[in-house]
Amino acid sequence: MAQINCREVVLLNSTLTTSTNSGDMVMPQGYTSAIVTVNVNTVSGTSPTLDVYIQNKLPQAASTDVAGGAPTGTAIYDDLMHAAQITTSSTIQVVRIVGGGNVMHAQQDAALAAGSIASGPIGGTWRVKTVLAGTSPSFATSVVVEFIP
């Protein structure tokens, strides 16, 4: 059970066999930090690797959008965190994200170094991006986040 005013959300609970992007998930509002756990129960395949990213959705303007209006263009995604690369079962990665601070960087889509967190706000809409490699990789994986006010 979470502490008072904390919120727990399952981001992914699946057996992965190919690289994929989850759907967009609107995260609860009013939280500034998060603890993300990536849990891998079973792994199979030859030289399997799994990279797990949490990404922020960032809206973009369409050519017809006007100043002061809502953007209607195709959104882009930016890496918020990249867990350390996983190759074995019974692996649990814990990532503690503390939002805040000023940061400027080029947009990254599955380009943040393994075991890294981007500085800045944690954002409002997330997705999980997984990148699998190896021959016939399979990872029974869950990703859970606990938001901290």
PyMOL commands that place a pseudoatom at each C-alpha (Angstrom):
pseudoatom trace, name=CA, resn=MET, resi=1, chain=A, elem=C, hetatm=0, pos=[0.000, 0.000, 0.000]
pseudoatom trace, name=CA, resn=ALA, resi=2, chain=A, elem=C, hetatm=0, pos=[1.297, 3.429, -0.925]
pseudoatom trace, name=CA, resn=GLN, resi=3, chain=A, elem=C, hetatm=0, pos=[1.938, 6.208, 1.538]
pseudoatom trace, name=CA, resn=ILE, resi=4, chain=A, elem=C, hetatm=0, pos=[-0.757, 8.832, 1.961]
pseudoatom trace, name=CA, resn=ASN, resi=5, chain=A, elem=C, hetatm=0, pos=[-0.978, 11.101, -1.094]
pseudoatom trace, name=CA, resn=CYS, resi=6, chain=A, elem=C, hetatm=0, pos=[1.240, 8.809, -3.180]
pseudoatom trace, name=CA, resn=ARG, resi=7, chain=A, elem=C, hetatm=0, pos=[-0.168, 7.133, -6.280]
pseudoatom trace, name=CA, resn=GLU, resi=8, chain=A, elem=C, hetatm=0, pos=[0.887, 3.796, -7.808]
pseudoatom trace, name=CA, resn=VAL, resi=9, chain=A, elem=C, hetatm=0, pos=[0.344, 3.019, -11.503]
pseudoatom trace, name=CA, resn=VAL, resi=10, chain=A, elem=C, hetatm=0, pos=[1.161, -0.102, -13.549]
pseudoatom trace, name=CA, resn=LEU, resi=11, chain=A, elem=C, hetatm=0, pos=[2.775, 1.076, -16.785]
pseudoatom trace, name=CA, resn=LEU, resi=12, chain=A, elem=C, hetatm=0, pos=[3.504, -2.342, -18.314]
pseudoatom trace, name=CA, resn=ASN, resi=13, chain=A, elem=C, hetatm=0, pos=[2.803, -5.971, -17.407]
pseudoatom trace, name=CA, resn=SER, resi=14, chain=A, elem=C, hetatm=0, pos=[3.528, -8.264, -20.328]
pseudoatom trace, name=CA, resn=THR, resi=15, chain=A, elem=C, hetatm=0, pos=[5.753, -10.887, -21.888]
pseudoatom trace, name=CA, resn=LEU, resi=16, chain=A, elem=C, hetatm=0, pos=[7.769, -9.002, -24.475]
pseudoatom trace, name=CA, resn=THR, resi=17, chain=A, elem=C, hetatm=0, pos=[9.074, -10.687, -27.622]
pseudoatom trace, name=CA, resn=THR, resi=18, chain=A, elem=C, hetatm=0, pos=[9.558, -7.629, -29.863]
pseudoatom trace, name=CA, resn=SER, resi=19, chain=A, elem=C, hetatm=0, pos=[10.426, -3.976, -29.410]
pseudoatom trace, name=CA, resn=THR, resi=20, chain=A, elem=C, hetatm=0, pos=[7.312, -1.914, -28.746]
pseudoatom trace, name=CA, resn=ASN, resi=21, chain=A, elem=C, hetatm=0, pos=[5.813, 1.361, -27.566]
pseudoatom trace, name=CA, resn=SER, resi=22, chain=A, elem=C, hetatm=0, pos=[2.955, 1.408, -25.086]
pseudoatom trace, name=CA, resn=GLY, resi=23, chain=A, elem=C, hetatm=0, pos=[0.021, 3.682, -25.652]
pseudoatom trace, name=CA, resn=ASP, resi=24, chain=A, elem=C, hetatm=0, pos=[0.011, 7.167, -24.185]
pseudoatom trace, name=CA, resn=MET, resi=25, chain=A, elem=C, hetatm=0, pos=[-0.804, 7.245, -20.469]
pseudoatom trace, name=CA, resn=VAL, resi=26, chain=A, elem=C, hetatm=0, pos=[-1.914, 10.446, -18.765]
pseudoatom trace, name=CA, resn=MET, resi=27, chain=A, elem=C, hetatm=0, pos=[-0.167, 10.482, -15.421]
pseudoatom trace, name=CA, resn=PRO, resi=28, chain=A, elem=C, hetatm=0, pos=[-1.786, 11.824, -12.244]
pseudoatom trace, name=CA, resn=GLN, resi=29, chain=A, elem=C, hetatm=0, pos=[-1.345, 15.555, -11.741]
pseudoatom trace, name=CA, resn=GLY, resi=30, chain=A, elem=C, hetatm=0, pos=[0.355, 17.316, -8.846]
pseudoatom trace, name=CA, resn=TYR, resi=31, chain=A, elem=C, hetatm=0, pos=[3.332, 14.986, -8.424]
pseudoatom trace, name=CA, resn=THR, resi=32, chain=A, elem=C, hetatm=0, pos=[6.931, 16.105, -8.732]
pseudoatom trace, name=CA, resn=SER, resi=33, chain=A, elem=C, hetatm=0, pos=[8.873, 12.875, -8.264]
pseudoatom trace, name=CA, resn=ALA, resi=34, chain=A, elem=C, hetatm=0, pos=[8.524, 9.191, -9.045]
pseudoatom trace, name=CA, resn=ILE, resi=35, chain=A, elem=C, hetatm=0, pos=[10.023, 5.818, -8.222]
pseudoatom trace, name=CA, resn=VAL, resi=36, chain=A, elem=C, hetatm=0, pos=[9.961, 3.445, -11.198]
pseudoatom trace, name=CA, resn=THR, resi=37, chain=A, elem=C, hetatm=0, pos=[10.587, -0.294, -10.833]
pseudoatom trace, name=CA, resn=VAL, resi=38, chain=A, elem=C, hetatm=0, pos=[11.339, -2.524, -13.795]
pseudoatom trace, name=CA, resn=ASN, resi=39, chain=A, elem=C, hetatm=0, pos=[10.912, -6.181, -12.830]
pseudoatom trace, name=CA, resn=VAL, resi=40, chain=A, elem=C, hetatm=0, pos=[11.912, -9.035, -15.131]
pseudoatom trace, name=CA, resn=ASN, resi=41, chain=A, elem=C, hetatm=0, pos=[10.832, -12.484, -13.963]
pseudoatom trace, name=CA, resn=THR, resi=42, chain=A, elem=C, hetatm=0, pos=[11.869, -14.756, -16.838]
pseudoatom trace, name=CA, resn=VAL, resi=43, chain=A, elem=C, hetatm=0, pos=[14.172, -14.364, -19.814]
pseudoatom trace, name=CA, resn=SER, resi=44, chain=A, elem=C, hetatm=0, pos=[14.730, -16.655, -22.769]
pseudoatom trace, name=CA, resn=GLY, resi=45, chain=A, elem=C, hetatm=0, pos=[16.465, -16.538, -26.143]
pseudoatom trace, name=CA, resn=THR, resi=46, chain=A, elem=C, hetatm=0, pos=[20.041, -16.355, -27.308]
pseudoatom trace, name=CA, resn=SER, resi=47, chain=A, elem=C, hetatm=0, pos=[21.957, -13.312, -26.047]
pseudoatom trace, name=CA, resn=PRO, resi=48, chain=A, elem=C, hetatm=0, pos=[18.724, -11.470, -25.182]
pseudoatom trace, name=CA, resn=THR, resi=49, chain=A, elem=C, hetatm=0, pos=[18.836, -7.804, -24.125]
pseudoatom trace, name=CA, resn=LEU, resi=50, chain=A, elem=C, hetatm=0, pos=[16.076, -5.474, -22.968]
pseudoatom trace, name=CA, resn=ASP, resi=51, chain=A, elem=C, hetatm=0, pos=[16.206, -1.691, -22.787]
pseudoatom trace, name=CA, resn=VAL, resi=52, chain=A, elem=C, hetatm=0, pos=[13.299, 0.069, -21.046]
pseudoatom trace, name=CA, resn=TYR, resi=53, chain=A, elem=C, hetatm=0, pos=[12.642, 3.783, -21.533]
pseudoatom trace, name=CA, resn=ILE, resi=54, chain=A, elem=C, hetatm=0, pos=[10.023, 6.040, -19.978]
pseudoatom trace, name=CA, resn=GLN, resi=55, chain=A, elem=C, hetatm=0, pos=[9.261, 8.860, -22.397]
pseudoatom trace, name=CA, resn=ASN, resi=56, chain=A, elem=C, hetatm=0, pos=[7.356, 12.148, -22.173]
pseudoatom trace, name=CA, resn=LYS, resi=57, chain=A, elem=C, hetatm=0, pos=[4.927, 13.053, -24.932]
pseudoatom trace, name=CA, resn=LEU, resi=58, chain=A, elem=C, hetatm=0, pos=[5.605, 16.567, -26.222]
pseudoatom trace, name=CA, resn=PRO, resi=59, chain=A, elem=C, hetatm=0, pos=[2.964, 18.264, -28.392]
pseudoatom trace, name=CA, resn=GLN, resi=60, chain=A, elem=C, hetatm=0, pos=[4.051, 20.005, -31.603]
pseudoatom trace, name=CA, resn=ALA, resi=61, chain=A, elem=C, hetatm=0, pos=[2.477, 22.703, -33.758]
pseudoatom trace, name=CA, resn=ALA, resi=62, chain=A, elem=C, hetatm=0, pos=[0.949, 21.869, -37.130]
pseudoatom trace, name=CA, resn=SER, resi=63, chain=A, elem=C, hetatm=0, pos=[1.556, 24.284, -40.015]
pseudoatom trace, name=CA, resn=THR, resi=64, chain=A, elem=C, hetatm=0, pos=[-2.012, 25.590, -39.641]
pseudoatom trace, name=CA, resn=ASP, resi=65, chain=A, elem=C, hetatm=0, pos=[-1.837, 26.230, -35.864]
pseudoatom trace, name=CA, resn=VAL, resi=66, chain=A, elem=C, hetatm=0, pos=[-2.000, 29.839, -34.683]
pseudoatom trace, name=CA, resn=ALA, resi=67, chain=A, elem=C, hetatm=0, pos=[-0.214, 31.496, -31.773]
pseudoatom trace, name=CA, resn=GLY, resi=68, chain=A, elem=C, hetatm=0, pos=[-2.196, 31.164, -28.542]
pseudoatom trace, name=CA, resn=GLY, resi=69, chain=A, elem=C, hetatm=0, pos=[-4.066, 28.045, -29.694]
pseudoatom trace, name=CA, resn=ALA, resi=70, chain=A, elem=C, hetatm=0, pos=[-3.557, 24.415, -28.773]
pseudoatom trace, name=CA, resn=PRO, resi=71, chain=A, elem=C, hetatm=0, pos=[-0.985, 22.524, -30.866]
pseudoatom trace, name=CA, resn=THR, resi=72, chain=A, elem=C, hetatm=0, pos=[-2.490, 19.937, -33.233]
pseudoatom trace, name=CA, resn=GLY, resi=73, chain=A, elem=C, hetatm=0, pos=[0.647, 18.585, -34.909]
pseudoatom trace, name=CA, resn=THR, resi=74, chain=A, elem=C, hetatm=0, pos=[2.190, 15.156, -34.507]
pseudoatom trace, name=CA, resn=ALA, resi=75, chain=A, elem=C, hetatm=0, pos=[3.652, 14.790, -31.017]
pseudoatom trace, name=CA, resn=ILE, resi=76, chain=A, elem=C, hetatm=0, pos=[7.226, 13.705, -30.379]
pseudoatom trace, name=CA, resn=TYR, resi=77, chain=A, elem=C, hetatm=0, pos=[8.569, 11.666, -27.464]
pseudoatom trace, name=CA, resn=ASP, resi=78, chain=A, elem=C, hetatm=0, pos=[11.558, 12.492, -25.276]
pseudoatom trace, name=CA, resn=ASP, resi=79, chain=A, elem=C, hetatm=0, pos=[13.402, 10.084, -22.989]
pseudoatom trace, name=CA, resn=LEU, resi=80, chain=A, elem=C, hetatm=0, pos=[12.803, 10.727, -19.297]
pseudoatom trace, name=CA, resn=MET, resi=81, chain=A, elem=C, hetatm=0, pos=[14.715, 7.653, -18.123]
pseudoatom trace, name=CA, resn=HIS, resi=82, chain=A, elem=C, hetatm=0, pos=[16.518, 4.608, -19.476]
pseudoatom trace, name=CA, resn=ALA, resi=83, chain=A, elem=C, hetatm=0, pos=[16.922, 1.711, -17.060]
pseudoatom trace, name=CA, resn=ALA, resi=84, chain=A, elem=C, hetatm=0, pos=[20.183, -0.217, -17.076]
pseudoatom trace, name=CA, resn=GLN, resi=85, chain=A, elem=C, hetatm=0, pos=[20.149, -2.842, -19.848]
pseudoatom trace, name=CA, resn=ILE, resi=86, chain=A, elem=C, hetatm=0, pos=[18.657, -6.149, -18.691]
pseudoatom trace, name=CA, resn=THR, resi=87, chain=A, elem=C, hetatm=0, pos=[19.992, -9.546, -19.804]
pseudoatom trace, name=CA, resn=THR, resi=88, chain=A, elem=C, hetatm=0, pos=[18.964, -11.966, -17.035]
pseudoatom trace, name=CA, resn=SER, resi=89, chain=A, elem=C, hetatm=0, pos=[15.839, -13.007, -15.157]
pseudoatom trace, name=CA, resn=SER, resi=90, chain=A, elem=C, hetatm=0, pos=[15.077, -12.054, -11.562]
pseudoatom trace, name=CA, resn=THR, resi=91, chain=A, elem=C, hetatm=0, pos=[16.298, -8.542, -12.311]
pseudoatom trace, name=CA, resn=ILE, resi=92, chain=A, elem=C, hetatm=0, pos=[14.743, -5.530, -10.601]
pseudoatom trace, name=CA, resn=GLN, resi=93, chain=A, elem=C, hetatm=0, pos=[15.828, -2.042, -11.611]
pseudoatom trace, name=CA, resn=VAL, resi=94, chain=A, elem=C, hetatm=0, pos=[14.824, 0.860, -9.335]
pseudoatom trace, name=CA, resn=VAL, resi=95, chain=A, elem=C, hetatm=0, pos=[14.917, 4.360, -10.803]
pseudoatom trace, name=CA, resn=ARG, resi=96, chain=A, elem=C, hetatm=0, pos=[14.278, 7.384, -8.573]
pseudoatom trace, name=CA, resn=ILE, resi=97, chain=A, elem=C, hetatm=0, pos=[13.255, 10.475, -10.521]
pseudoatom trace, name=CA, resn=VAL, resi=98, chain=A, elem=C, hetatm=0, pos=[13.236, 13.828, -8.773]
pseudoatom trace, name=CA, resn=GLY, resi=99, chain=A, elem=C, hetatm=0, pos=[11.603, 16.440, -10.957]
pseudoatom trace, name=CA, resn=GLY, resi=100, chain=A, elem=C, hetatm=0, pos=[12.659, 20.025, -11.167]
pseudoatom trace, name=CA, resn=GLY, resi=101, chain=A, elem=C, hetatm=0, pos=[15.585, 22.105, -12.213]
pseudoatom trace, name=CA, resn=ASN, resi=102, chain=A, elem=C, hetatm=0, pos=[16.267, 23.813, -15.491]
pseudoatom trace, name=CA, resn=VAL, resi=103, chain=A, elem=C, hetatm=0, pos=[17.588, 21.768, -18.360]
pseudoatom trace, name=CA, resn=MET, resi=104, chain=A, elem=C, hetatm=0, pos=[17.956, 22.090, -22.100]
pseudoatom trace, name=CA, resn=HIS, resi=105, chain=A, elem=C, hetatm=0, pos=[18.854, 19.215, -24.383]
pseudoatom trace, name=CA, resn=ALA, resi=106, chain=A, elem=C, hetatm=0, pos=[18.163, 17.891, -27.847]
pseudoatom trace, name=CA, resn=GLN, resi=107, chain=A, elem=C, hetatm=0, pos=[15.093, 15.632, -28.073]
pseudoatom trace, name=CA, resn=GLN, resi=108, chain=A, elem=C, hetatm=0, pos=[16.002, 11.962, -27.600]
pseudoatom trace, name=CA, resn=ASP, resi=109, chain=A, elem=C, hetatm=0, pos=[13.941, 8.962, -28.690]
pseudoatom trace, name=CA, resn=ALA, resi=110, chain=A, elem=C, hetatm=0, pos=[15.597, 5.838, -27.251]
pseudoatom trace, name=CA, resn=ALA, resi=111, chain=A, elem=C, hetatm=0, pos=[18.942, 7.676, -27.210]
pseudoatom trace, name=CA, resn=LEU, resi=112, chain=A, elem=C, hetatm=0, pos=[19.444, 8.398, -23.484]
pseudoatom trace, name=CA, resn=ALA, resi=113, chain=A, elem=C, hetatm=0, pos=[22.362, 6.350, -22.117]
pseudoatom trace, name=CA, resn=ALA, resi=114, chain=A, elem=C, hetatm=0, pos=[21.494, 3.196, -20.176]
pseudoatom trace, name=CA, resn=GLY, resi=115, chain=A, elem=C, hetatm=0, pos=[21.117, 3.826, -16.463]
pseudoatom trace, name=CA, resn=SER, resi=116, chain=A, elem=C, hetatm=0, pos=[20.363, 7.532, -17.008]
pseudoatom trace, name=CA, resn=ILE, resi=117, chain=A, elem=C, hetatm=0, pos=[17.673, 10.027, -16.031]
pseudoatom trace, name=CA, resn=ALA, resi=118, chain=A, elem=C, hetatm=0, pos=[16.943, 13.337, -17.758]
pseudoatom trace, name=CA, resn=SER, resi=119, chain=A, elem=C, hetatm=0, pos=[16.735, 16.359, -15.462]
pseudoatom trace, name=CA, resn=GLY, resi=120, chain=A, elem=C, hetatm=0, pos=[13.653, 18.567, -15.384]
pseudoatom trace, name=CA, resn=PRO, resi=121, chain=A, elem=C, hetatm=0, pos=[9.903, 18.134, -14.787]
pseudoatom trace, name=CA, resn=ILE, resi=122, chain=A, elem=C, hetatm=0, pos=[8.489, 14.602, -14.972]
pseudoatom trace, name=CA, resn=GLY, resi=123, chain=A, elem=C, hetatm=0, pos=[5.783, 15.568, -17.498]
pseudoatom trace, name=CA, resn=GLY, resi=124, chain=A, elem=C, hetatm=0, pos=[2.117, 14.680, -17.779]
pseudoatom trace, name=CA, resn=THR, resi=125, chain=A, elem=C, hetatm=0, pos=[1.797, 12.052, -20.526]
pseudoatom trace, name=CA, resn=TRP, resi=126, chain=A, elem=C, hetatm=0, pos=[4.132, 9.054, -20.564]
pseudoatom trace, name=CA, resn=ARG, resi=127, chain=A, elem=C, hetatm=0, pos=[4.716, 5.955, -22.622]
pseudoatom trace, name=CA, resn=VAL, resi=128, chain=A, elem=C, hetatm=0, pos=[7.001, 2.957, -22.132]
pseudoatom trace, name=CA, resn=LYS, resi=129, chain=A, elem=C, hetatm=0, pos=[9.342, 2.142, -25.004]
pseudoatom trace, name=CA, resn=THR, resi=130, chain=A, elem=C, hetatm=0, pos=[11.055, -1.245, -24.989]
pseudoatom trace, name=CA, resn=VAL, resi=131, chain=A, elem=C, hetatm=0, pos=[13.910, -2.263, -27.270]
pseudoatom trace, name=CA, resn=LEU, resi=132, chain=A, elem=C, hetatm=0, pos=[14.727, -5.979, -27.487]
pseudoatom trace, name=CA, resn=ALA, resi=133, chain=A, elem=C, hetatm=0, pos=[17.715, -7.586, -29.174]
pseudoatom trace, name=CA, resn=GLY, resi=134, chain=A, elem=C, hetatm=0, pos=[19.151, -11.073, -29.519]
pseudoatom trace, name=CA, resn=THR, resi=135, chain=A, elem=C, hetatm=0, pos=[17.752, -14.200, -31.143]
pseudoatom trace, name=CA, resn=SER, resi=136, chain=A, elem=C, hetatm=0, pos=[14.151, -14.991, -30.137]
pseudoatom trace, name=CA, resn=PRO, resi=137, chain=A, elem=C, hetatm=0, pos=[14.254, -12.778, -27.029]
pseudoatom trace, name=CA, resn=SER, resi=138, chain=A, elem=C, hetatm=0, pos=[11.460, -13.051, -24.475]
pseudoatom trace, name=CA, resn=PHE, resi=139, chain=A, elem=C, hetatm=0, pos=[11.142, -11.069, -21.247]
pseudoatom trace, name=CA, resn=ALA, resi=140, chain=A, elem=C, hetatm=0, pos=[8.283, -11.405, -18.712]
pseudoatom trace, name=CA, resn=THR, resi=141, chain=A, elem=C, hetatm=0, pos=[8.339, -7.777, -17.592]
pseudoatom trace, name=CA, resn=SER, resi=142, chain=A, elem=C, hetatm=0, pos=[6.427, -5.353, -15.417]
pseudoatom trace, name=CA, resn=VAL, resi=143, chain=A, elem=C, hetatm=0, pos=[6.987, -1.628, -14.956]
pseudoatom trace, name=CA, resn=VAL, resi=144, chain=A, elem=C, hetatm=0, pos=[5.337, 0.135, -12.003]
pseudoatom trace, name=CA, resn=VAL, resi=145, chain=A, elem=C, hetatm=0, pos=[5.626, 3.753, -10.909]
pseudoatom trace, name=CA, resn=GLU, resi=146, chain=A, elem=C, hetatm=0, pos=[4.923, 5.301, -7.531]
pseudoatom trace, name=CA, resn=PHE, resi=147, chain=A, elem=C, hetatm=0, pos=[4.339, 9.053, -7.741]
pseudoatom trace, name=CA, resn=ILE, resi=148, chain=A, elem=C, hetatm=0, pos=[5.537, 11.122, -4.796]
pseudoatom trace, name=CA, resn=PRO, resi=149, chain=A, elem=C, hetatm=0, pos=[4.108, 14.619, -4.080]
for i in range(1, 149): cmd.bond("trace and resi %d" % i, "trace and resi %d" % (i + 1))
show_as sticks, trace
zoom trace
